[in-house]
Amino acid sequence: MTLGRLEGLLAGRGPIRTVGVVGMGYVGIPSAALFADHSGIGRVYGFQRDSASSGYKIALLNRGESPLNADEPGLEELLRRVVTAGKFSATADFSHVASCDAVTVAIQTPFADAAALEPDYTAFAEGVAKVGRYLSEGTLVVIESTVTPGTTEGLARHLLEEGSGMKAGVDFALAHAPERVMVGRLLAHIRELDRCVGGIDEVSTRRAAELYRTVLTTGRVIPMTARAAEVTKTAENTFRDLQIAAANQLALYCESMRINFYDVRAGIDSLKGEGITRAILRPGAGVGGHCLTKDSYHLERGARMWGTPDLPPGADSLFIVARRINDFMPRHLFALTADGLAAAGVRMDEARIAVLGWAFIQNSDDARNTPAGPFVGYCRDAGAEVAVHDPFVAHAEDVRISSHLPEVLHSADAIVVVTAHDAYSHLDPDRLREFSRRRHPVLVDGRNVVDADRFIASGFVYRGIGRGDKNSHDLVEPRHHRT
Ligand code: SAJ
């Protein structure tokens, strides 16, 4: 059997022994450390551009320390082990790519303008171009970043071929293996979650599968084409965003029909049995983070890059409508707040609003694309004064955040729960009313964390997302009230 040129080059290299990982972020660092910890791999380079914002990571990593601010079980010890063993080092010198049998690229791919489906590939393209410049024949390149379907065979392939003067699928192997890691569980997820591995051809898929088998424990390689892997990654987050949007829309319907969304949710959940599935997620103040807020746009852009899908004429994409519903929720939270203040007889432009939670997700300091941002903007645009509390997030652009709840609650006309931090799951209405010094403070529950009846009984004006059964309750005179 005559081996194709690429197969011959890979056979000539033998098993993968030297690996490069581009992008020392929350995906690249654990990935590089795990490759370095494998007995069959002799050397791993962590490539990191020496930029003002992240160049500091190079020295930190070479001391065996992690620059990630989240608590990642086992990562610091693993880094120390592989650095001490001389198997891993971080560097800004991309010329070491020339000695790598495999190079993975884990650089973020945000959207410059999501509505216009315009991603910002600046950092990604810079990193891939540097790999191309030093690429040697027979090397495997794997794109791990979440990208628009078609980017691996398109932009990435073009930059690698242009930089190296070589041809993908002939002189070097090229694949996409999207990351599925979640902060706080990075090492576990790289080892234990199944890994979709998609080559631009069979030979590339096989070589990429060989690379990831070195770090997988219970996770399996799921081979497919590069484009199928790109669609899998963007679609798995698109479907989560869709499920959240469906819960949000149903919650808005329940509010207008004066019923409790959570009764309906429990009712639907009771539908069990063979082959019956209903994923009723939770409505809320909005969808933040850097996965769900962008991956639907990558999928949409990819689908349109490959021609015009056969869809009902004039119908908006279900996935884009879902994004609009989720991005509408901070606006709805503002409408509930305005309605509550009106019921309490307080003008919005004279109101002091206490925002509970800045992080985009409970019990985390991650505030990327947080729904609290637009909500605070709407309040300020309407003339209200805003104070923000968060037990995990200390700083945010043009917002002062306090971790001292009584300070934030002082003289608050409205108290709005935006993030479901555990700190807000046992709020006591009488204490909150004392801190607020208002006879009828407003409590707006954006995450279904408070007991509506207790707050109403304590004299609060209550409003809650999905709580159509409580949002027009009568005002109760508090038993005792000290101003
Ligand atoms: N949210 C809701 N209702 C829900 C669930 C979430 O409003 O029922 C909101 C959250 O408050 C948050 C946003 O959506 O603002 C995103 O929450 P998330 O739980 O999806 O957390 P992410 O953004 O960190 O998503 C990541 C993704 N993981 C990767 O991309 C590797 C996603 O695929 C995972 O499903 C998710 O973690 C997870 O399940 O933890």
Residues whose N, C-alpha, C, O or C-beta is under 5 A from the ligand:
A	BS01	SAJ	E179 R180 V181 M182 N237 R240 I244 L281 R282 P283 G284 G286 V287 G288 G289 C291 L292 F360 I361
